[in-house]
């Protein structure tokens, strides 16, 4: 991968473990040239943040290395970040109602899979937006979601990369549909669509594997019908499973890392849903994330002294002689 010392300052492995086109360590000269072109064009437009090679490659992969399309996607994302206040959320956002919200919609990161990636779990069967709106608001739920996306980028994935000794840019996701009924779909559609849009448009190329478990009758048939319209690479990451999912899930996630309710052996004190355990909490691999570091304060250059007038010169001479 072609790098730029101005932006590429990494303290974790930067070579992707699998030889996939367009991934770090496996790029072609043409792809490197397009990455450089994208960076130059963004700099000319005044952008200076998130121009490191790994980030630009993710946006380019998301747009099939179409530089113009990747540039548009990046610029739209930067506009959204500014309007949403994303840069400060990880440092400032507090979510004291999380435990109560999780009674209806648990969303959490928990340990790692066989490849060393963070495991992300969502349980959609208990979603009740009416009850959740008595505890919090959709806006705060989205802010929490974005905060967790920021923490996935740094420190979660970086700590996992250090521990695994290879670049990890994606997570292993479990979506549990147990208890999801047709009547609940319309009430949660708005929030889920917003969350999905944020993920796809502003955090591209973060999905490693997706396990949809406890899929209700007919779901697999619907998925087979729509996957023909999806990118083959995306389809290869998705596994739709019914209630007999344990064997396949345990082939990807060690039993000691998988909560008991999903067929594993993990029983975190206080519950796995609120534990947030993983390499990002281990001193050997964790580092202070960039968003938690003090921001550089740019000091203005000292102003040039104004030329002395004749009156000022007389006053200065008088003062000197005292």
C-alpha positions as CSV (number, residue, x, y, z in Angstrom):
1,X,0.0,0.0,0.0
2,X,1.2,3.4,-0.9
3,X,1.4,5.6,2.2
4,X,1.7,9.3,3.1
5,X,3.8,10.2,6.1
6,X,1.6,13.3,6.7
7,X,-1.5,11.2,7.4
8,X,-0.4,7.6,7.9
9,X,0.9,7.5,11.4
10,X,-0.2,4.0,12.7
11,X,0.8,2.1,15.8
12,X,-1.0,-1.1,14.8
13,X,-0.6,-3.6,11.9
14,X,-1.7,-2.3,8.6
15,X,-1.7,-5.4,6.3
16,X,-5.0,-7.1,5.8
17,X,-4.9,-10.8,6.7
18,X,-6.5,-11.9,3.4
19,X,-5.4,-11.1,-0.1
20,X,-8.4,-9.1,-1.3
21,X,-8.2,-6.5,-4.0
22,X,-8.2,-3.0,-2.7
23,X,-7.4,-3.9,0.9
24,X,-4.3,-2.6,2.7
25,X,-1.2,-4.5,1.7
26,X,-2.9,-6.0,-1.4
27,X,-3.5,-2.9,-3.6
28,X,-2.4,-2.5,-7.2
29,X,-0.4,0.4,-8.6
30,X,-3.6,1.7,-10.2
31,X,-5.5,1.5,-6.9
32,X,-2.7,3.3,-5.1
33,X,-2.8,6.0,-7.8
34,X,-6.5,6.4,-7.3
35,X,-6.1,6.7,-3.6
36,X,-3.5,9.4,-4.1
37,X,-5.8,11.2,-6.6
38,X,-8.6,11.1,-4.1
39,X,-6.5,12.6,-1.3
40,X,-5.1,15.4,-3.6
41,X,-8.6,16.3,-4.8
42,X,-10.0,16.4,-1.2
43,X,-7.1,18.5,0.0
44,X,-7.8,21.0,-2.8
45,X,-11.3,21.2,-1.5
46,X,-10.1,22.1,2.0
47,X,-10.3,18.7,3.7
48,X,-7.5,17.8,6.1
49,X,-9.1,15.2,8.5
50,X,-9.4,11.5,7.9
51,X,-7.2,11.5,4.8
52,X,-5.1,8.5,5.9
53,X,-4.7,5.7,3.5
54,X,-6.8,3.1,5.3
55,X,-9.8,5.5,5.5
56,X,-9.6,6.5,1.8
57,X,-9.3,2.9,0.8
58,X,-12.5,2.0,2.6
59,X,-14.4,4.8,0.8
60,X,-12.9,3.8,-2.5
61,X,-13.8,0.1,-2.0
62,X,-17.4,1.2,-1.1
63,X,-17.6,2.9,-4.5
64,X,-15.7,0.3,-6.6
65,X,-12.7,2.6,-6.9
66,X,-14.7,5.2,-8.7
67,X,-12.7,8.3,-7.5
68,X,-15.5,10.8,-8.2
69,X,-18.1,8.6,-6.5
70,X,-15.8,8.0,-3.5
71,X,-15.1,11.8,-3.3
72,X,-18.8,12.6,-3.2
73,X,-19.4,10.0,-0.5
74,X,-16.5,11.3,1.6
75,X,-17.6,14.9,1.3
76,X,-21.2,14.1,2.2
77,X,-20.0,12.2,5.2
78,X,-17.8,15.1,6.3
79,X,-20.8,17.4,6.0
80,X,-22.9,15.0,8.1
81,X,-20.2,14.8,10.7
82,X,-20.1,18.5,11.1
83,X,-23.9,18.9,11.3
84,X,-24.3,15.9,13.7
85,X,-21.4,17.0,15.9
86,X,-19.8,13.6,15.4
87,X,-16.2,14.6,16.2
88,X,-17.0,15.4,19.8
89,X,-19.5,12.7,20.6
90,X,-17.1,10.0,21.8
91,X,-15.6,12.4,24.2
92,X,-18.7,14.2,25.5
93,X,-21.8,12.1,25.0
94,X,-23.2,10.5,28.1
95,X,-25.9,7.9,28.0
96,X,-27.0,7.1,31.6
97,X,-30.3,5.6,30.4
98,X,-28.5,2.9,28.5
99,X,-29.3,0.1,31.0
100,X,-33.0,0.9,30.9
101,X,-33.0,1.2,27.1
102,X,-31.3,-2.2,26.8
103,X,-34.3,-3.8,28.4
104,X,-36.1,-3.2,25.1
105,X,-33.2,-2.9,22.5
106,X,-29.8,-4.4,23.5
107,X,-27.0,-3.3,21.2
108,X,-23.5,-4.0,22.4
109,X,-19.9,-5.1,21.6
110,X,-18.7,-8.2,23.4
111,X,-15.2,-9.8,23.1
112,X,-13.9,-11.2,19.7
113,X,-14.5,-13.9,17.1
114,X,-12.0,-16.6,15.9
115,X,-10.4,-14.0,13.6
116,X,-9.9,-11.5,16.4
117,X,-12.7,-9.1,15.3
118,X,-15.1,-7.4,17.7
119,X,-18.4,-9.1,18.1
120,X,-21.4,-6.8,17.9
121,X,-24.8,-8.1,19.0
122,X,-28.3,-6.7,18.5
123,X,-31.5,-8.2,19.9
124,X,-34.5,-6.9,18.0
125,X,-37.2,-9.0,19.5
126,X,-37.9,-6.8,22.5
127,X,-38.0,-3.5,20.6
128,X,-40.8,-1.3,21.9
129,X,-40.3,2.3,20.8
130,X,-43.3,3.5,22.7
131,X,-41.8,2.4,26.0
132,X,-38.3,3.4,24.9
133,X,-39.5,6.9,24.1
134,X,-40.5,7.2,27.8
135,X,-36.9,6.6,28.7
136,X,-35.0,8.4,25.9
137,X,-35.4,9.8,22.4
138,X,-34.6,8.5,19.0
139,X,-32.1,11.4,18.6
140,X,-30.2,10.2,21.7
141,X,-30.4,6.6,20.6
142,X,-28.8,7.7,17.3
143,X,-26.1,9.7,19.1
144,X,-25.3,6.6,21.2
145,X,-25.1,4.5,18.0
146,X,-22.7,7.0,16.4
147,X,-20.7,7.2,19.6
148,X,-20.2,3.4,19.5
149,X,-19.3,3.6,15.8
150,X,-16.6,6.1,16.7
151,X,-15.3,3.8,19.4
152,X,-15.4,0.9,17.0
153,X,-12.9,2.8,14.8
154,X,-10.8,3.8,17.8
155,X,-10.1,2.1,20.2
156,X,-11.9,-1.2,19.5
157,X,-10.5,-2.2,16.1
158,X,-7.1,-0.8,16.8
159,X,-6.7,-2.8,20.0
160,X,-8.0,-6.0,18.2
161,X,-5.5,-5.4,15.4
162,X,-2.6,-5.1,17.9
163,X,-3.6,-8.3,19.7
164,X,-4.2,-10.3,16.5
165,X,-1.0,-9.0,14.8
166,X,-2.9,-8.1,11.6
167,X,-5.1,-5.3,10.3
168,X,-8.8,-5.8,11.4
169,X,-11.2,-3.3,9.9
170,X,-14.5,-5.1,10.3
171,X,-16.6,-6.7,13.1
172,X,-18.7,-9.9,13.4
173,X,-22.3,-9.0,13.8
174,X,-25.2,-11.1,15.3
175,X,-28.7,-9.9,14.7
176,X,-31.2,-11.8,16.9
177,X,-34.7,-11.8,15.4
178,X,-36.3,-13.9,18.2
179,X,-39.6,-12.4,19.1
180,X,-39.8,-10.1,16.1
181,X,-43.3,-9.9,14.7
182,X,-45.0,-8.3,11.8
183,X,-46.8,-5.8,14.0
184,X,-43.6,-4.4,15.4
185,X,-42.0,-3.7,12.1
186,X,-43.7,-0.4,11.2
187,X,-43.0,1.1,14.6
188,X,-39.2,0.6,14.4
189,X,-38.7,1.0,10.7
190,X,-37.9,4.7,10.9
191,X,-35.2,4.3,13.5
192,X,-33.7,1.2,11.9
193,X,-33.6,2.9,8.5
194,X,-31.8,5.9,10.0
195,X,-29.3,3.7,11.8
196,X,-28.7,1.7,8.6
197,X,-28.2,4.8,6.5
198,X,-25.6,6.1,9.0
199,X,-23.7,2.8,8.9
200,X,-23.7,2.5,5.1
201,X,-23.0,6.1,4.2
202,X,-20.6,7.2,6.9
203,X,-18.9,4.0,8.2
204,X,-18.3,2.0,5.0
205,X,-16.6,-1.4,4.9
206,X,-17.1,-2.3,8.5
207,X,-19.1,-5.5,8.1
208,X,-17.0,-8.7,8.3
209,X,-19.7,-11.4,8.9
210,X,-23.3,-11.0,9.6
211,X,-25.3,-13.8,11.4
212,X,-29.1,-13.3,11.3
213,X,-30.3,-15.8,13.9
214,X,-33.8,-17.0,14.9
215,X,-35.0,-15.9,11.5
216,X,-38.8,-16.4,11.4
217,X,-40.5,-18.6,8.9
218,X,-40.3,-17.2,5.4
219,X,-37.4,-14.9,6.1
220,X,-34.9,-17.1,4.3
221,X,-37.1,-17.2,1.2
222,X,-37.4,-13.5,1.1
223,X,-33.6,-13.1,1.5
224,X,-33.0,-15.6,-1.4
225,X,-35.2,-13.4,-3.5
226,X,-33.4,-10.1,-2.7
227,X,-29.8,-11.3,-2.6
228,X,-29.7,-11.4,-6.4
229,X,-29.7,-7.6,-6.2
230,X,-26.9,-7.4,-3.7
231,X,-23.2,-7.2,-4.3
232,X,-21.8,-10.8,-4.2
233,X,-19.2,-9.8,-1.7
234,X,-21.9,-8.5,0.6
235,X,-24.0,-11.7,0.2
236,X,-21.0,-13.9,1.1
237,X,-20.8,-12.1,4.5
238,X,-24.5,-12.8,5.4
239,X,-25.7,-16.0,7.0
240,X,-29.4,-16.4,7.7
241,X,-30.1,-19.0,10.4
242,X,-33.1,-20.3,12.2
243,X,-33.3,-21.4,15.8
244,X,-30.6,-24.1,15.1
245,X,-27.8,-21.5,14.7
246,X,-25.5,-22.6,17.6
247,X,-23.2,-24.9,15.7
248,X,-22.5,-22.4,12.9
249,X,-22.1,-19.5,15.4
250,X,-19.6,-21.4,17.5
251,X,-17.6,-22.2,14.4
252,X,-16.9,-18.5,14.2
253,X,-16.9,-17.3,17.8
254,X,-15.1,-19.2,20.7
255,X,-17.6,-20.5,23.3
256,X,-15.9,-18.6,26.0
257,X,-16.5,-15.3,24.1
258,X,-20.2,-16.0,23.3
259,X,-22.9,-15.2,25.8
260,X,-24.7,-18.3,27.3
261,X,-28.0,-17.3,25.8
262,X,-26.5,-17.8,22.3
263,X,-25.0,-21.2,23.1
264,X,-21.7,-20.0,24.5
265,X,-20.3,-20.2,28.0
266,X,-19.7,-16.5,28.8
267,X,-21.4,-15.2,31.9
268,X,-20.1,-11.7,32.6
269,X,-20.7,-10.3,36.0
270,X,-23.6,-7.8,35.7
271,X,-24.5,-9.3,32.3
272,X,-22.7,-9.4,29.0
273,X,-24.9,-6.7,27.5
274,X,-23.3,-4.0,29.7
275,X,-19.8,-5.5,30.1
276,X,-18.1,-4.1,27.0
277,X,-15.2,-6.6,27.4
278,X,-12.5,-7.0,24.8
279,X,-8.9,-6.2,23.8
280,X,-9.9,-2.5,24.0
281,X,-10.1,-2.9,27.8
282,X,-6.8,-4.8,28.1
283,X,-3.7,-2.6,29.0
284,X,-1.4,-4.6,26.8
285,X,-3.3,-3.7,23.6
286,X,-5.3,-0.6,24.5
287,X,-4.1,3.0,23.8
288,X,-5.7,6.3,24.5
289,X,-8.0,6.9,21.5
290,X,-7.3,10.0,19.4
291,X,-10.6,11.6,20.3
292,X,-9.7,11.4,24.0
293,X,-6.3,13.1,23.5
294,X,-5.9,16.9,24.1
295,X,-6.5,18.8,20.9
296,X,-3.6,20.8,19.6
297,X,-4.1,24.5,20.2
298,X,-2.8,26.6,17.4
299,X,-1.3,29.8,18.7
300,X,-1.3,32.9,16.6
301,X,2.0,34.3,15.5
302,X,3.0,37.4,17.5
303,X,1.9,40.6,15.8
304,X,4.6,42.7,14.3
305,X,5.3,45.9,16.3
306,X,3.7,49.0,14.8
307,X,6.2,51.6,13.6
308,X,7.0,54.3,16.1
309,X,5.7,57.7,15.4
310,X,7.8,60.8,16.2
311,X,5.7,61.3,19.4
312,X,6.3,57.7,20.5
313,X,10.0,58.0,19.9
314,X,10.2,61.0,22.2
315,X,8.2,59.2,24.9
316,X,10.5,56.1,24.6
317,X,13.6,58.3,24.9
318,X,12.2,60.0,27.9
319,X,11.4,56.7,29.6
320,X,14.9,55.3,28.8
321,X,16.6,58.3,30.4
322,X,14.8,58.0,33.7
